[in-house]
Each structure stands twice: as C-alpha cells, then as structure tokens.
C-alpha cells in the first residue's frame, strides 16, 4: 500500500506540490495524469525517496521511504522516463545488478516477458532503439518481484503492438496482486487499463478514486445540425464542455442521459448520439473547474 500524507515540495519560489494526499491499496493500477510540468515526475521521485518533501511523508507497506530506505525500496521498482545505465552493459549485467537489490528477481519471468515482446537482448542495450530500451526496462520491472511499480511515462516510445502487449502483462500482474502507479500526459494511453486516477494541476491532486465514479455525473453527446449553430444556442443546457466543428458538435453535460437527450432534441439535430465519456474529457473538466475556483 502506498500512502502519501500531506506532501508538499517547492523549488526556489515555485510551489510544485501542495499538500498531496493519496492512499493506494493493492491490487490496483492508478493513473497519474496532468500536463507537462504539473509535477507528476516530482511526485514519483518523492515516493521513490529520490527527493525529500518539504512537508509530509510517504510510506510503502507501512515503511517510511526515507527513514527505512533499504526495506522500503526493496518493495518497489521505480522506472523513470530516462533510466541511467552503463553503455557497455548487456542484459546479463542488468540481471546481476538488479538481483542484488531484489532478492525475488525472477530470471524465468524476465525471459517470458522478453519472449512475449520478441525482444533480442543478446547485444548491448546502448544499441537498442528508444522503444526497445523501454520494453527491456519494463521487463526488468515485471521480473523484479516488487509488489509496487512506479512508472514515469511507461509507454513512451513504444509502438502500438508493444504497447498492447505491455498493457496486457501489466493487467495480468495486477490481477495477481500488483500495485502500479503510472504517470502519463497521454490520457487515452491509460484509459483502458487504470481502475483509478488522479489529476495533478496547480500543485493539487484531484483524486477521482475510480474511473466509473468520476464519469458518473456526466454524459456526452455528438450531434449534427442542418445549419451551423452558434455557441449561444446551447447556453440553456449549461454545458460542461462544448466543441464545434462546423455543423458537428461534441458536448458534455451534467445530469441524466435521457433528460439531456430530450433537451438536445429541441435543437432539431439531424443526428444525435450519446458517446462514452473519456478520461481526457474529465481531465479538461477538472482543469477548467480548478481555474474557475482559482479566480
């Protein structure tokens, strides 16, 4: 279990994290989303014990990461967006290195994941493409035996097929008791695997706990009109989000689907369809709401 208790962090005069609170119980895959510069990487580094918070504390399975680093850090695997390694190392060197820190490192599991990915690791890792390096480090994380994984932009540089394979492996691991906290600026990248997510904006964490819970108050429709409708035509609906592309409109509303559909029908659309609320929609809604509250 990861527990983040009132964590704040500043760099000079810039407040990056402001009283972050979050508890993640295993097993789960939790998405940490936000625009670039929102503090996602900083928060992961604080959880991993790389940065010391100005205020607050982080515990993993009850162990304070800073006060008992050896025990705490052996329980998780942190993969940052640009991991360091010796340019001379081959796969066997990484296995030897990580086996020193993770007593339950599973070489057979590493080979299984590498076979799934069809990744040849007989050469030096420095010769790999960006995507191949990412796959290899993810494979090391899965084989480490750690119960908690911290991934910063986990799927960055992966081709679509490799991304699908990695997501499948990650879900399989979660079903066996794994907890994963994964950051991304690409919201659609996480939507099909997370069962909870938080939005970092302005140093604050907006925790939606469960995806379904976050989506519950909203409905989304796409419609086409005979003629292009002005934005004012939708004002009586008090839209949460409104996007127009000529005669095509995408609108997010708060309330019951059937009730909102009936209201939209009064605009006499030639086409009207309810569509799924996406994680990206919720992110934009929360960012706009936080801006309004900050005014």
N, C-alpha and C positions, 0 to 999 in steps of 0.2 A: 504494500500500500504506500502510495506517495501522499504526503501531507505537506502542503505549502501554507505556512501560517504568517500572515501579515508581512509579506516580503516586499521591501522597497529597495530601490537601487538608483543612485544618481551618478553621473559622470560630469564632474565640474558643476555647472549650474543647470545642467539638463537632467530633469527627473524622468527616468526611463520606465521604472516600475513603481507603482504607487499602491502599496497595501494589498498585494495579491494574496488571495485565499483560494485554495483548491484542495480537495481530497479525492483521490482516485483509488477505488478499491478494485482488487483483482477478481476476475479477469476482465479486461476492457481494452479497447483501442480508442484513445481520446485524441481528437484533433485540436491543435492549437493554431488558429488562423489569424491573419492580420496583414496589413500592407507592409511593404518593406520599411524597416526602421521602427516598427511598432514594439520591438523588444522581445520577440519570440526567441531568438538565439541567446539573448542575455538571460532570459528566464531558464532556458535549458542548461546553460552553463552554471547558473546558481544551483540548480537541482543536482548537477553533477559535481559540485564542490570546486569548480574551477574559479568562479567568482564568489566573493564573500558579500552577502547582502548587507546594506547599511542598517536595516532593521528586519526583524523577523527571523524565521528559521525554517529549514526543510528537513523532514525525516523520511526515510525509506524503510519500510517494515519496522518502524519504531526506532531506528538508529539515526541519530543526528549525523548528517554527512560530514560536517566539519569537526565535530567532537570525536567521532569514532570512524575516521575515513577508511581504514583498512577493511573493517567489517561491512560498512555501508556500501562502499564502492564495489565490492565483490558481488553484490546483489543486483547490480545493474550494468548495462552496456550503453555507453554514450557514443553515438556516431554523429560527429559534426559535419558541416557542409563541405569541409575541405580537410580530411584527415591527413596527418603527417605520417610519413613512412620513409625508410631508407630506400633510395633509388636502386640499391643493389639487391634488395630482398626478393625472394621468390615466395610462393605460397607456404612452403615448409617453414620458412623463417617466421612468418606471421603466426603459424600454428604453435611454434616453440615459444614465441613471445607471449601470446595470449593465454597459453596453458599455464604460465607462471602466475597469472592473476585470477584465472577462473579454473578452480580445481575440477569442475564438472565439464570442462570443454570436451565436446564430443566430435572426434575426427570423422566418425562414420556419418554423423549428421551433416557435417560440412561437405563431405563427398556427395551425399544425397542431394543437397541443395545445389551444389555445383553441377551435378548431372542434370537436374531439372532445368537449370539455366543454360545447359550446354556450353559451359564456360571452361575453356582450356587454360589451366593455370601453371603450365609447365615452364613458362617464360617469366622473366622479371616483371613485376607488377608495373614498373615505370613505363613499360612498353604498351600498356593497355590504353584503350580509349577511355574517356571520362565515364561513359556508361558502364564499361566493363569493370572499371575500378569500383564504381558504386555497387555493382552487383556483388563483387567479391567481398567488400566490407560488410554488406548486408548479410551475406552468407556466414561470415565470421560472427556476426552478432547473433544469428539464429543458432549457431553451434556453440556459443559461449556457455550455455547453461544458465545464464542470468534470467531471473524471473521478471525483470523490468527492463524494457528497452526505451532509450531516449533517442529519437531520430530527428535530426535537423534537416529539413528538405530531403526526405528519404529517397524520393523517386526522381530527383533532379538528374537529368542526363540520360534517363532510361528510355529506350524505345517502347512503343505501345505493347508489344508482346512481352518484353521483360517486365514491364510494369504490372501487367496482368498476372504473371507468374509470381512476382513478389507479393502482390496483394493476396493471392491465394494462400501462399505459405504463411503470411502474417496472420490471416484469419484462422488457419489451422492451428497455429501456435496459441492464439488467444483462446480457442476452444479447449486447449489443454492446460489453461491456467495462466497464460502470459498476460502481462500488462504492458501496453505500449503507449507512450506519449509522443506524438508525431506532429511536427510543425510544418506548415506549408503556406505559401502565398497563393497557391493554386487551389481554390476551394473545390472545384469539381474533381480534383485529384483524390480527395479524401472522402467524398460524399458516400461512395458505395461501400466503404469499409468501417467507418467510425460509428460507434454507438453513443458517443457523446462528444461535445465540442465546446470550446470557449473562444471568444473573440477578444483579441488584445487591441485596444485603441486608447490613445491618450494616457498610457500607463496603467489603465484599468483593465481588469479581466471581466468580461461579461460571460458568465458561465450558463450555458443552456442545458447542462446535465445530460439530457437525452435528446437526440435529434427529433424524434416524434413530438416530444414536449415543446420544443422550440417552434415546430411547424404548426402546432395545433391552432393558434388564434388566427391564422392567415389562410386566405385562398387566393389562387392566381388564375387569371383567365387570359386567353388570347382571343382577339376579335378583329373582324374586318368590316369596315363600313362602306356604304355606297360612295360617300364622299369623305374627304379628309376632315376629321372632327377636331375642333380647337381644344386645347387643354381644359378650357373653362367648361366644356360640355360634361366633363367628368367630376367637376367640383362637388356636386351634390353627394357623391359617393365617398368623399374624403379619402382618396386613395393613399395607401402607404407608399406605393411606388408606381410610377407611370412612365412607360417608354413608348414612343410613337415612331413609326417609320412609314410615312405617308399615310395610307388608309389602314395600315396594320397597327394594332395597339396591344401592348402587353401591360396588364395592370394587376397589382397586388392589393387586396382589400382585407380588412379585418372583419370577421364575422362568419356566419353560416353560409355555406356554398349556395344552397338553393335560394336563400333570401337575396344574396348578392347577384345571382344569375337573373332573377326576376327584375331587379333594378337595371341591370345592363341591357335587358331585352327592351326596355323603354327607349333605348337609343336606336332601335331597329337595325341591328347589325345583320349583315348577310351571312356572317359566320361567327359562331361563339363556341368556345371550347374551354373547359377547365383543364389546367395543366398542373403538373407537380411543382410544389414549392421546392426550390433548390437551396442548398447551403449558401450559395452565393447571394441569393435573394435576402436571406436572413442576415448575412453579414452586412449588406448595404443598408438594410433597415436599421440595424443596431448602430451603425456608424452615424447615420443621419440623426437618429434619436439622441445619441450622445452629443452631437454637435448642437442640437437644439437645446439640450439641457445645460450646455456649457455657455450659452449666450447670456 
